[in-house]
Amino acid sequence: MPPRTKKAADQAELFSASTAKELQTILWKAADKLRGSMDAAQYKEFVLGLIFLKYVSDAFEERRNELAGELAEDGISEDQIGEFLEDRDEYTGAHVFWVPEAARWSWIAAHAKSQGVGELLDAAMDAVMRENAALTGVLPRIFNRDNVDQKRLAELVGLISDARFGGTEDKPAQDVLGEVYEYFLGNFARAEGKRGGEFYTPQSVVRLIVEILEPYNGRVYDPACGSGGMFVQAGKFIEAHRGRGHKADIAVYGQELNERTWRLAKMNLAIHGIDGNLAARWGDTFADDRHPDLKADFVMANPPFNIKDWARDEGDPRWKFGVPPRSNANYAWLQHMVSKLGERGSAGIVLANGSMSSQSSGEGEIRQAMVEADLVACMVALPSQLFRTTQIPACLWFLAKDKSPQGAKALADRRGEILFVDARGMGEMVDRTERVLTAADLAKIAGVYHAWRGTASARDEGLTYEDEAGFCFSAGLETVRAHGYVLAPGRYVGAVAAEEEDGGAVAARIARLTEELSRLFERSAELEKTVREQLEGLDV
């Protein structure tokens, strides 16, 4: 018997995968080997674009088979069935994208050897976008370029064709494909390092925000939506608690600055069955707010930390609590999100730890004004190493426009109070450099918040709130004033955490200085290259 080729071995592994997790791992390893010299950012578009095309094609075929079965049961003739199967309304009415024949995966796989696979894929992407207005300008058309190795591309198409997206753990093919898409996003974020943070937030952090906010229904907004992870997790939360059919109970609104990332987000929402409004194109949230009149019930965001030289306008009406400094946009993000909240809206925001205590350039005064307006509901200090893409320590801000009992909701009256949670000692290391919050960690943090707020979920579980030394403390505004409006939980939760606070502040400063030094080195290298090129151009 001749030895198996590497391709055959990869295919055999894909066929043997019995769980979604195994499939993700095997498919990633196989696809990564085909990457060659292509950088992660470009390869990301290739792979995720192909997975998306496979998803819309599988969903189309699934609906087609379902429709054929229904028509046959109704006694419809084969000729009539054929006509019905090509009626696009039968697909779009079931929230399935219409896929023209030449864009269907089976057609591409059948013709890949006889025709150029790159040309076929670009044409397929064009056809899907042309037939589905929601995908206009979203899908990548990069497969037939001169620098693309068509042999490797054909192998990648073959691998995705051979993967058994259905029949794993009794999950629908669409769910498995969605999980593969998320898994690949996470791996690409790791591969791209710091740049990966522009489109990906660690899943355990996103889950914590969603578990605390509980966005069961209403308008959900993310002004720096990256690849759409906040929205996907909100959809999963609703499915887990109220069933798949209730995902439509939320209306999703988002904005993203980066064109490539905006495309990823549009595909990510589509692959998870979420009908989101991410605007007609990408744009800068500060300079070009794409949802100017929106009032959201929930805001969830992980904006870029400590960005400088942002689109600052001193006369912007969003700066109700003070004009943010040009040198740091943290308080611009916070005030933008406050401006988007409805009368009883709430928000969960990831920011650098420095935002809790900074006194520079008027930030202390803005924070004081926000506290005095009773907008801050909860502050959570996160453990280190949750984010592979930055060493800057991070925290969560939870804002609320209304901390009253809210009538029939019968919540605890928390006006004039802020809950402080120190979670720096939580999480477990999954490898040498990355930590995740466990299910138990998430349950404890979210549980103490819901007990404090007196939500229905806390009542259902019989949870009552008590301060816990070293972990959580409910502080009145007088106490916060006494601490100079510094919102670092270690100042409030007890002596154990307070002793670590100074060390945490030092670590934060070291991380910021290290990042600044790295930027200076990068700038120095760019200037050196420019000078060298100019000298080479001189006739001396």
N, C-alpha and C positions, 0 to 999 in steps of 0.2 A: 504493500500500500504506500503510495507516495506521501511525503510529509505534508502536513497542512500548511498553507500559506498564512501569513500574519492576518490578512483580511479574513480568511476563513475562520481563524481562531477567534477574532473579534466578533464575527457573526454568531459563532457557536455560543459565546458568552452571552450575547444579547438574547438569544433564543432561550437560554437556560435561566435568565433572571426571573425570579418568582415574586419579588417584591419591588415596589416602586423605588425604594432606597437602593437596591442592588442595580436596578436599571439605570438610575441617575449616575451612580458611580462608574459603572461599566461604560456607559455612553460618553461620559466626560473624558475618561482615560483614552478611549478610542479616538474621540474627536480631537483631543489635545495633541495626539501623536501626528495628526494630519496637518497641524498648524504650520509646521515648517518655520520659516523666518518671519512670518507675518506677526506684527505686534498685536498685543491682546485687544487693544481698542478696535482695530479693524476686524480682527477675527471674531470679536463679539458680534458685530453686525452680521457677519456671514452666518454664524451658527444660529443665533437667535432668530434671524430672518427665515432660515430654513425650517426651524422648529415651528415658527408661527404659520408658515405656509402648510406644513404637515398638519397642524392643528385645524386650520380652516377647511382643509381638504377632508380630513377624517370626520369633522363635524358635519360637513356636507354629505359625505357618503353615508354616515349614520342616519341622517334625516331622510336621505333618499331610500335607504333600505326599509326604514320605518314606514315611509309613505307607501312604498310598493306593497308592503304587507297589509296595510290598512285597505288599500284599493282592491287587492286580491280578495280579501275577506268580504268586501262589499259586492263582489261579483263583477267588477269592472273588467272589460276585455283587455287583452295584452296591448292592442294598438292604442286604446285609450289611456292605459296606464303609462305608456311611453310618452304621450302628450303631457299628462299630468306631471310626470317626473321632470319635465323641462320647464315647468311653470315656476318662475322665480318667486312668485308670491307665496307658494307653498313652503318656501325656505325662510324668506325674510320675515314672514308672519310668525315663524317659530323661533325668531331671533338667531337665525343661522345665516352666515354670509353666503351670498350667491357666488359660486365658483364656476367660471366657464370651463368647458371641457379641456382646453389646452393648458389650464392652470391646475388641473386636478393631479394629485401626486401620482396616481396610478398611470396617468398619461405621460407624465414627465419621466417616470422610471422606465416605462416601456420604450420611450424614444431617446433616452439619454445616450445610448451607444451609437445610434444612427445619425443623430444630430448633435451639435455642440451643446453640452449641458449648461454652460454659462448663458448662452443665448436663450435656451429654453426657460431658464429660471428668471432672467430679466423680463422676458415676455410674459411669464406667468404673474410676476409681481405687478407689471403694468396692467394686465387684464383684471386682476382682483381689485386693484385700486380704481380702475375705470368703472367697474360694475358696482362698487360699494362706496358711496360718498363719504361714509365715516372713516374710510381708510385712505382718502386722497392725500397724497404726499407723504404717507407714513412708511411704506415698505421700501427696503433697500433695493436699489438696482445697481449692483456692484459686482455681479458674478461673471460678466463677460469682458472684464478689463484685461489689458495686455499683461498686467503683472499677476494675474490669477492663474495658478497652476490647475489647468482643467482636469488633469488626471486625479489630483488630490481632491478636487471638488467633486468629481464623480464618485470617488470612494466615500466621501462624507455623505453624499446623497444616498448611497447604498446602505451605509450604516444606519441612517435615520429611517430608511425604508424597512430595514430588517428588524428594527426595535419593536418589541411587542408592547405597544402602548395600551392595549386593551388586555383584560384578563389577568391583571396583577392585583392581588388582594381584593378581587371583586370590585375594583374601582372603575368607573367609566373612563374611557380613553381620554376624554377631555380633562378630567381631573389629574390623571397621570401626566399628561402633557404640560398642564399648568405647573405641577410640582417640578418637572424637569426644567421648565423655563426659569423658575425661581432658583433652583439649585445652580443652574448655569450662571445666573446673574450674580449670585454670591461668590462663585468661584472666579468669575471675571473681575469682580471687585477686589478680591485678594490678589489676583495676578497683576492688576494695574496699580496696586499700592495706594498711595495718597489720592490719585485721580479717581480711584474707585469709589471714594466717599461722595463724589459728586452725584452718583446715581443709586447708591445702595446704603440702606440703614440696617444694621444687624437685626435679625428677625426677633430676637428676644426683647430688644428695646422697643420695637414697633408693637409687639404683643403687649408689653406693659402699658404703653400709652392707650391702646385700644381697650384693654381690660379695665383701666381706671375710668375712661370716658364713657364706655358702654354706648356706642353710637347705634342704637337699635333702629332709629328712623330720623329723617330730616336731612338737612343739607350739610355735607361734609366737605371741607375745603383744606387744600394743602398748597400754600403759595410757593413752595420749593419742592415740587413733588417727585423729583428724580425719576426713577423707573416705576413709580406708582405703588410702592410697597405698603404705604399706609392704607390706601384704598383696598388693596387686596386683602390685607389683614382684617379690615373692618368687615369686608364681605364674609370672610371665614368666621368671624365672631358671630355674625348674624345667623349664618348657616348652622353653627354649632348650638346656638341657643334657641333658634326659632324655625330652623328648616331652610332648605335650599330656595324655596319659592319666595322667601322674604328679602332676598338681596336687593330687590327693586324698591324696598322701603327707604333706601337712602339715595339721595341725588348727589353725585360726585362732581366737584369742581376743583380744577388744579391749574397750575401754571409752572412752566419749566423754562429756564434760560437757555439751556444747551439744546441745539437742534437734534443731535443724535440721541440724547437722553429722552427728549420729548417723543421721538419715534418709538423708543423702547417702552415708554410708559403707555403709549397708545396700544401697542401690541400686547403688553402685559394685561391691561384691563380687558381687552377683547378676548384674550385666551382664558380669562377667568370669568367671562360672562358678565362683566360690569360695563354698563353704558355710561361712560363718564364724559364730562365736558372739560377737556383740557385746552380749550380755545382752538381757533383755526390754525394757529401757529405758535411757536415758541416766543418768549419775550421776557424782558427784565421786569420783575414784579414792582420794583420801585419806580422805574421810569415809564413803564407802559403796563399798568394794571389791566389785565385782560378781563377781570370780573369787577368792574368799578362799583356796581350797585349791589353786589352780593352781601347778604347778611346770613351768616352760617350758624347752624346749631352746634357744630363741632369743627374745630380747627386742629389739625394734627400736622406737625412739621418737624423736619430736621434740616434747618437752613445751614448754609456753610458758616463755619465758625470764624468770628473775628475778621470779616472781610474789610479791606481798605479800599478807598477810592471808588465807593459805590455811587449810584446816581442820587446824590443828595440835593434836595431843594428845601431851603430854609423856610419857605412859605407853604410847604405841604400841609394841608389840613389834618393829615394823619398824626402829626406830632403834637398831640393834645397835651402831653405831659412834659414836653421839652424837646428841643431839636437835637437829634443824635449827632455825635461827632463824626466828621468825615473819616477819622482814623479807625472806626470800628462800627459795623452795622448791627451789632447785637440788639441794641435798643430800638433800632429802626424796625427790625423784624418783629420784636415784641409789640410795638405800637401799631404796626400794620395789622397784626393779627387781632389786636383789641378792636381796631376799626372795623373788622369784618364780622365780629360777633353780634348775633341777634340779642334780643332782650334777655333771654335766659341761656345764651350760648356759653360754651366752655371750650377750653383749648389745652392741648398738651404739646410742649415745645422742647426740643433738645437744644441745649446751648452749652457753650464752654463754661467751666466753673467760675471763671473770672466775672461772668455776668452777675453773680450773686453778691459780689462784694466790691466791684470796681468803683472808685471815686473820681476817676479821671474824666476830664472834658465834659463835665456835667452829667455823667451817667448816674452818679449817686443821687443827684437831685431828681432825675427821671424815675429812678427806682422808688425813691421816697414818695413821689407823687402817685405812683401806681399803687403802692401799699396803702396810702391814705385814702385812695379811691376805692379801697377794699376789693381790688381785682385779683389779688393773689390768693389762691385757695390752698395750694400745696407745693412744697419744694422737695425734690428727691435728689440726694447726692448718689451718683452711680459709682459702681466699682471701676477700677482701672482695667484696661486691656479689653474692653468690650468692642472697641473700634480698631480694626487692623489698620485703618487708613490714617489715623492720627493718634499721637501720644498725649494730646491735650485732654486733661480730665474733663468729664462732662456731667451735666445735671439735667433734670427735667423741671420745667416750670409748668404748673397747672393753674390756669386762669379761669375765673368764673364771673360772669356779669351779675349773677344773682345768687347769693349764699343764704337766702332766706328759706323757710320751709317749703315755699312754692305751693301753697294750698293743698290740693288733693294728693300731691306727691308725698306729703307728710315727712319731708326731710328734716334732719336736725338743723336748728338755726345756728349757722356758723358765721354770721355777720360779725366783723371785727376780730376774726380769728384766722390763723394760718397753721396748717399742719406741716410739720417738718419731719422728714423721714431720711435716716442715714442708712443707705444700702451699700456702703463702700466695702463692707466685709462679706457681701454675698457673691454668688456666682461660683462656677467651677471652671477650671481650665480644660479646654478640649484639646489643646496642643500646647506647645511651648510658648506661643505668643498670643493666643486668643482665649478669652473668657466668655462664657454665656451665662445668662440668668436661667436657672432651672425652673421647672414647673412649680416646684414648692416655693421658690423665691418669688415668682410672679404672683402666686396665690397669697403669700404673706403680705407683700407690698400693696397689692390691689385690695386685699381684704381689710387691711387697717384703714385705707382711705374710705372704703364703703362703710365700714363701721363708724368712722368719724363723721361721715356725711349722712349716715342713717338712710342709705338707699334701700330700695326694695330687695335687691340681692342680698344685702347684709341682714335684713329682717328675715328673709327666707332661710338663711343659714344660721340664724340665731347669734349673729356677731354683735358685740358691744365694744365701744371704744374705751381704751385705757392707755395713758402714757406708758411707754416702756423705756426705761433707762438705757441709753446707748443706741436706741433704734428710732423711737418716734416721740414727738411732743407737740401738743396743741398750744400755740402761743397767742395771747391777746396782743392787740396793737401796741399797748403800753410796753410790753416786753420787747417787741420788735423795735420800738423807738429807743428803748434803753440800750439796744445793741447797735444803734446808729444805722438802722435799716439794712444791715447786712443780713442776707437771707441764707447763709450757709448753714445747713442742718446741724453740723457739729457744734455750733454755738448754742444750740437749744436742747439737744436730746440728752445731754448728761455728760458727766466728767470723762467717761471712757472715750467717747467720740471727740470731746473737746480737746483732749490731749493730742489727738491726731490731726486736729484742724490746721495747726501751723505747718506741720509736715506736708499736708495736702496742698496748702497754699504755696509752699516752696516748690513742690513738685510741679504745680501748675505753671509757676513762673519759669522754672527750668525748661519745661516743655515748650512754652511760648518763645523763650529766647533761642532754644535749639531750632525751632521752626523758622524763626526770623533769620538766624545765621545761615540756615540752609538756603533760604531765598536769596540772601546776599551773595552766597557762593555761586548760585545759578546765574544771577545777574552779572557777576564778575566774569563768569565764563562766556556769557553772551557778548559782553563788551569786548573781551579779549578776541573773540572770533571776528567781531565786526572790524576792529582795528587791524587785525591781521589781513582780512580781505581787502581793506582799503589800501594798506601798504603794498599788497601784491599788485594792486591795480595802478600804482604810481609808476611812471616811466622814469626811474632813477638809475 
